[in-house]
Amino acid sequence: MKDKSLNRIAIVDAAKCRQDEHGIYCVESPEFEMLLGAAETEGRAWEIFFELLDDLLNEYQLGHLAGYTTTPSRKQIAAKLLGSKGGQARTEAQQAARRANGAKGGRPRKTAV
């Protein structure tokens, strides 16, 4: 199954309101099929749609929606790469910079004025 991501602007732009055969107004978006706002008035249907959208986007950000994945931040990617080493870990770039500075005689010091 291909992972899907959610975009609030795309969901709202694609949302449409219709009235069903029972006179109930339904707001739904083809960008997010599991979301439906339904009420007796069009205004209230839109309110319900946006309330549910906010709740579902919060769950999406927490990673709790099956079939939808969030895009990890740089910090999350770095944390995953470092694993349990945490902040004490040195990346390949840091190690290379330390070796280069060591070869030049170490870190340059400020001169007294």
Steps between C-alpha positions, in 0.01 A plus 500: 500500500639838404521744790289811464558843648241761591494866400236718669485753215448229236229334710309825554536612136355171375214493754145523366164536669197312370150432621390137510150362432400546867588872506822453697801708393821302461848650465768263375834513324639246253847574644403344835224241462455418869384856580134600471317793659122457502228724648157646433648833385784566260683727745492244779618226261806712413564563874491127574725431200765744628477374860552142385777606263689668786463191720608261225799716401614497864481120500685497167781712645530253788518211250177334616319476163542166326614533139622858547855592594643832604813640343771481767685817592878530478524463876294180490719358223817588692362351822417177322848481346673565833284249683572452868830692483308828517683832514838342576519338156729643235398498138736417216526871412591591860764231514653614170508863622671395823764304309561796265533744792734261681723472196530881490609513863163527664242771531639853456494714814412866531798728542515746787450861391 
